[in-house]
Amino acid sequence: MARSINWRNIGICVLVVVAVGFFAYVAISRSGNNEEKACGNIKVEIVDSKELRFVSDSDVVSLIKKRYPKIIGQKKRNIDTKAIEVLLMKDSVIRRAECYFLPGGDLGVKIWQRLPVMRVFGDDSYYVDNEGKIFPLSENYNAYVPIVTGHIDKKFVTSELKDFMVYVSHDEFWSAEIQQIDISDDNKLTITPTLGDHRIKFGPVKGYEEKLQRLKTFYVKGLSRIGWGDYSTISVEFDKQVVCTKKND
């Protein structure tokens, strides 16, 4: 016996296929039209602008427009966002850049600045960031970081001393207390603190965590009771010792 054809089910299947095809066509059409949209504006977000001000929104826009003077009004498909990222990261104060198109057609740009952990003064003055990268001083902004002077060996400054300064920058007490570091010819450190009229003979960088802990303990248990003005130098050069020199001794 021949089976009867269920025209109702066939009709439903046809409608589903047509609907899927229609929505696929609309999606593809919209995608194509989106690529034909013109770039309306450049919107910059500097992620760490509350902490650092090495670069401004207008600086970023100027960098882009200098290289791509006709970018506003250009079709999106003709704009290489990766190339713009590479361009921006060539700037010495920019650590990371992300470029993308916003739904309305504007070019969005996110910027992360270099995070300095010290400011080096010598024949050549510059900042060193938390990755050991050197970048120049800014005419528009001075970062509040410890100053480094004395015998400057860039290899030492960007490696061992950088590690020490990154540790300091993450410690609320020491980041406020260490004002200046002077380096000797054999890479020993003498620290000028913010609080107190003395110098800290720190010695080599090696073992800095234990040295800082020992010094902080002396500050809390010693100087807080006997006074901050009695000593000219405090040394933590020697293992498990804090050696002090009184003023006028």
Secondary structure, DSSP 8 states (H G I E B T S, - for coil): ------HHHHHHHHHHHHHHHHHHHHHHHHHHHHHH-B---EEEEETTTTT--SS-HHHHHHHHHHH-TT-TT-BGGG--HHHHHHHHHTSTTEEEEEEEE-TTS-EEEEEEE--EEEEE-SSS-EEEETTS-EE---SS------EEEES--HHHHTTHHHHHHHHHHT-HHHHHHEEEEEE-TTS-EEEEESSSS-EEEEESSTTHHHHHHHHHHHIIIIIHHH-SSSEEEEE--STT--EEEETT-
